[in-house]
Amino acid sequence: MSSRKGVPAMDTLPEYFPYKDGGCDVSPSCLRCPLPQCKYDADASGNRDWLARVRRSDRDRQVLQAWRRERPSVLELARRFRISQRTVHRILAKGDEDGASAA
């Protein structure tokens, strides 16, 4: 397969393309990433912010667990998790809604 002078061939074999595996903030290498899909890919419903939702959900769960175990103040939770006091209040209110029947 040849290319015109000065123009690279567009259909070269993938093994000859210089892919860069630079990773991201989740993993230093794409090939060793622990995520089930790339953070830049859209989820099944087409949303591209799926990773942020997963991280928020995990954080919210940790806040609720800490609050249920230790009963710290809202200010202490806000500082520990580096979120606003208002966010702590929202998490606790949502946890009451979700956990009222489970508790």
Buried (B, 14 or more C-beta within 10 A) or exposed (E): EEEEEEEEEEEEEEEEEEEEEEEBEEBEEBEEBEBEEEBEEEBEEEEEEBBEEBEBEEBBEBBBEBBEEEEBEBEBBBEBBEBEEEBBEBBBEEBEEEEEEEE
